[in-house]
Amino acid sequence: MTTLEDIARVHTGWIIWRSDVGRWWATRRGPVDLEAIRMGCAMTLDADDPEALDAALAAQAELTATFAADPAAAG
């Protein structure tokens, strides 16, 4: 089972928490460029379980890396 600490250790650019109703959340520690948001980069994510949040954060990391390398390629 993936824990909050596991996710936070891997995804250091995000603040990770679990809500009182059991949803898993992550919000970026820094700003996101408007063009990056248009390309699908998110400021905040939520998921039903830690594995789904970890997968969403991994997808964001890939998208962010693509955008950082070549903003035109991310679209």
Helices and strands as residue ranges (DSSP letters): H 4-10, E 14-18, E 24-28, H 34-38, E 44-47, H 50-69
